[in-house]
């Protein structure tokens, strides 16, 4: 665990004229370390997956959700009916539009990688984001938000805001080609409109060792892989 460092981050270009009060944000996080062992493999982020994209476009990243039903009373936690949920669906290849899939050495989208971790990214109002195998419609990962229910101003448990997303860890890893088609479905509460929302997945992958013993590599990887790599993926989610 590291001491907390406080930094001031300027979000606007220094060339812009500031016409409003500036805000200062503080980030607090914990980094855990594990010993480096020979079986450690670096993780890379897959170039997909955005529910607003498709096979010819990366997607908008952000999109708007229209109001489809009357707004609910505060504290009403009854399940939403399907007509009150706004859904966006996109289909993309695992490697997305990257010329060098996954940040590794391979530039061949028919090469396989090991998918070891997935986590979704939603904004306030999000219900879930789900990744499916496009060919079989099998759910690969369903990532759902946890909303804060604390007091106003309670750090990490702010009422009505997403404070965490569920993740999927694959042990053994899922072996996929870079050309594998994934269907990404983002669902939002449409009892009020939302602007600039996202429905994304961050996919952590590892290159397959070329040592002729793939089964043994799969079984040993999760016993020894470096948790720091997953922390990096999670940090990107929080910073998005």
Order of alpha helices (4+ residues) and beta strands (2+ residues): beta-beta-beta-beta-beta-beta-beta-beta-beta-beta-beta-beta-alpha-alpha
